[in-house]
Amino acid sequence: MNLITELKVKIFADSADKTGIFDMYKNPVIKGFTTNPTLMRKAGITNYKEFAIDVLNHIKDRPFSFEVFSDDFDEMHEQALEISSWGNHVYVKLPITNTKSEHSYELIKSLAEHQVKMNVTAIMTIDQVYHATEALMNAPSSYVSVFAGRIADTGCDPVPVMKKCIEIMNPYKQLELIWASPRELLNIIQANEIGCHIITVTPDILKKLNLIGKDLNQYSLETVEMFYKDALAAGYQIIPLQKAV
């Protein structure tokens, strides 16, 4: 992989930093956006809808996912309909369960009947993917978001899991698989190689995109130069033993 433009996997920026979102929107490599309540809280967002409407007034031609935040399925349903009304390019993020471990499959089916575009999130097992896909079979364009990074955090290789997810979802062409919570730039390449549709990428990883295809000899040299310059800047000295006596 020599060029970012050769990637078939779509890169979605995962952020709640408004300034950063608008900057990333200028980059044609970024094909969509996602956020969640945790990112919004860290970014200091206090008015959920105000933030969402503001970014959607600027970003009208790329998909943007916003998450419900209730733990009650009836309230989730109401929130989902409201969020969906914000734009045709808006996808409603729904957790695969609530905090009581109750599955959201019936909620997903109900919202599919209302033609709500969904992003079913926090998925980590094949069984969850199977049932989420089944619940989404009559939905419009929607995403199944599997947290491959968190799967990897447990010591499990997420690649076979993601391959199986693609196989399960393949009959439903309106559905796309998201490789969520990546931990390193390599995950973009892995997602691309297995045919994953989308990968959500945080700003710290996005900053490394220009490293894709970089010559490793040149990278080695730059690393040596960095160590050398930092040692000089710090004024480090090692006095030979003979001279120290």
C-alpha positions in Angstrom: 0.0 0.0 0.0 1.8 3.1 -1.3 -0.9 5.7 -1.3 -3.8 6.6 1.0 -5.9 7.1 -2.1 -5.6 3.4 -2.9 -7.5 2.4 0.2 -10.9 0.9 -0.4 -11.9 1.0 3.3 -13.7 4.3 4.1 -12.1 6.3 6.9 -14.5 8.0 9.3 -13.2 10.5 11.9 -14.2 9.7 15.4 -14.2 13.0 17.4 -16.3 15.6 19.3 -13.8 18.4 18.9 -15.7 20.9 16.7 -12.6 22.7 15.4 -10.9 19.4 14.7 -14.0 18.1 12.9 -14.2 21.1 10.6 -10.5 20.8 9.8 -10.9 17.1 9.0 -13.9 17.9 6.8 -11.5 19.7 4.5 -9.7 16.4 3.9 -11.3 14.3 1.1 -9.8 11.2 2.7 -12.3 11.5 5.5 -15.6 10.0 4.2 -17.7 10.4 7.3 -17.9 11.2 11.1 -18.9 9.5 14.3 -19.0 10.6 17.9 -20.4 9.4 21.2 -21.4 10.8 24.6 -18.0 10.0 26.2 -16.1 11.9 23.5 -18.6 14.8 23.8 -18.2 15.0 27.6 -14.4 15.0 27.2 -14.7 17.8 24.7 -16.7 19.9 27.2 -20.0 19.7 25.2 -22.8 20.7 27.5 -25.7 21.0 25.0 -26.0 17.8 22.9 -28.5 19.0 20.3 -26.9 22.4 19.9 -23.5 20.8 19.2 -25.1 18.3 16.7 -27.1 20.9 14.8 -24.0 23.2 14.6 -21.7 20.6 13.0 -24.5 19.3 10.7 -25.0 22.9 9.4 -21.4 22.7 8.3 -21.3 19.1 7.2 -24.2 18.2 4.9 -22.7 15.8 2.4 -21.1 13.1 4.6 -22.6 10.6 7.1 -22.5 11.6 10.7 -23.4 9.3 13.6 -24.9 10.6 16.9 -25.7 8.3 19.8 -28.8 7.9 22.0 -28.0 8.2 25.7 -31.0 6.8 27.5 -30.9 3.3 29.2 -34.6 2.8 28.6 -35.6 1.3 25.2 -38.8 3.5 24.9 -36.8 6.6 25.5 -34.1 5.4 23.1 -36.8 5.1 20.5 -37.9 8.7 21.0 -34.3 9.9 21.0 -33.6 8.0 17.9 -36.5 9.5 16.0 -35.4 13.0 17.1 -31.8 12.5 16.1 -32.8 10.9 12.8 -34.9 14.0 12.0 -31.7 16.2 12.0 -30.8 15.2 8.5 -30.8 12.4 5.8 -27.1 11.9 6.3 -27.5 11.3 10.1 -27.1 7.8 11.5 -28.4 7.0 15.0 -26.0 5.1 17.2 -27.7 2.5 19.3 -25.9 0.3 21.8 -26.3 -3.4 21.2 -27.6 -3.7 24.9 -28.5 -1.4 27.7 -26.7 -1.4 31.0 -28.9 -4.3 32.2 -27.6 -6.5 29.4 -31.0 -6.4 27.7 -30.6 -6.7 23.9 -31.8 -3.9 21.7 -32.8 -6.1 18.8 -36.5 -5.3 19.0 -35.8 -1.6 19.2 -33.6 -1.9 16.1 -36.4 -3.7 14.2 -38.9 -1.0 15.2 -36.7 1.8 14.1 -36.0 -0.1 10.8 -39.8 0.1 10.2 -39.5 3.9 10.6 -36.7 3.9 8.0 -34.2 5.2 10.5 -30.5 4.9 9.4 -28.7 3.2 12.3 -25.2 2.6 13.6 -25.5 -0.4 16.0 -22.5 0.1 18.3 -20.5 -1.5 21.2 -20.6 -4.9 19.4 -17.9 -7.4 20.3 -19.2 -10.9 19.5 -20.2 -12.9 16.4 -23.5 -13.7 18.0 -24.3 -10.0 18.5 -23.4 -9.3 14.9 -25.7 -12.1 13.7 -28.7 -10.8 15.6 -28.0 -7.2 14.8 -27.8 -8.0 11.1 -31.0 -9.9 11.3 -32.7 -7.0 13.1 -31.4 -4.6 10.4 -32.4 -6.7 7.4 -35.3 -4.4 6.5 -33.5 -1.2 7.6 -32.2 1.5 5.2 -28.5 2.1 4.9 -27.0 1.2 8.3 -23.8 0.3 10.1 -22.8 -2.6 12.3 -20.0 -1.3 14.5 -17.7 -4.0 15.9 -15.1 -2.8 18.5 -12.1 -4.6 17.0 -9.7 -2.6 19.1 -11.3 -3.6 22.3 -11.4 -7.2 21.1 -7.6 -7.0 20.6 -7.2 -5.5 24.1 -8.4 -8.8 25.5 -5.6 -10.7 23.7 -7.8 -12.0 20.9 -7.0 -11.4 17.2 -9.9 -9.4 15.8 -9.1 -10.1 12.1 -10.9 -13.6 12.0 -13.8 -12.1 13.9 -14.1 -9.2 11.4 -13.9 -11.6 8.4 -16.7 -13.6 9.9 -18.8 -10.4 10.4 -18.4 -9.6 6.7 -19.6 -13.1 5.8 -22.7 -12.7 8.0 -23.5 -9.3 6.6 -22.8 -10.0 3.0 -26.4 -10.8 1.9 -27.6 -7.4 3.1 -26.0 -4.8 0.7 -27.4 -1.8 2.5 -25.4 -2.7 5.6 -21.7 -1.8 6.2 -19.3 -3.2 8.8 -17.3 -0.7 10.9 -14.0 -1.6 12.3 -14.3 0.5 15.5 -11.8 1.5 18.2 -8.6 1.0 16.2 -5.4 1.1 18.2 -2.8 1.8 15.5 -2.4 2.7 11.8 -1.9 -0.9 10.9 -5.5 -1.5 11.7 -6.5 0.6 8.7 -4.4 -1.7 6.4 -5.9 -4.8 8.1 -9.4 -3.5 7.7 -8.7 -2.7 4.0 -7.2 -6.1 3.3 -10.2 -8.1 4.6 -12.7 -5.9 2.8 -14.2 -4.1 5.8 -16.3 -1.2 4.6 -15.4 1.5 7.2 -12.9 2.2 9.9 -13.5 4.8 12.6 -10.2 6.6 13.3 -9.3 9.0 16.1 -7.3 12.2 15.5 -4.1 10.8 17.0 -4.1 8.0 14.4 -5.3 10.3 11.6 -2.1 12.3 12.1 -0.1 9.3 11.0 -1.9 8.7 7.7 1.0 10.3 5.8 3.2 7.4 7.1 1.4 4.8 4.9 3.9 3.5 2.4 6.8 5.5 3.9 10.3 4.2 3.0 11.5 2.3 6.1 15.2 3.2 5.4 14.3 6.8 5.4 12.2 6.4 8.5 15.1 4.7 10.2 17.4 7.6 9.3 14.9 10.1 10.6 14.6 8.2 13.9 18.4 8.3 14.3 18.5 12.0 13.6 15.7 12.6 16.2 17.7 10.8 18.9 20.9 12.7 18.0 19.2 16.1 18.0 17.4 15.5 21.3 20.7 14.3 23.0 22.4 17.5 21.7 19.5 19.7 22.8 19.5 18.2 26.3 23.3 18.7 26.6 24.0 15.2 27.6 27.6 14.2 28.2 29.3 10.9 29.0 32.9 11.5 30.3 35.2 8.6 29.4 36.4 6.6 32.5 40.0 7.4 31.8 39.4 11.2 31.8 37.1 11.0 34.9 40.0 9.6 37.0 
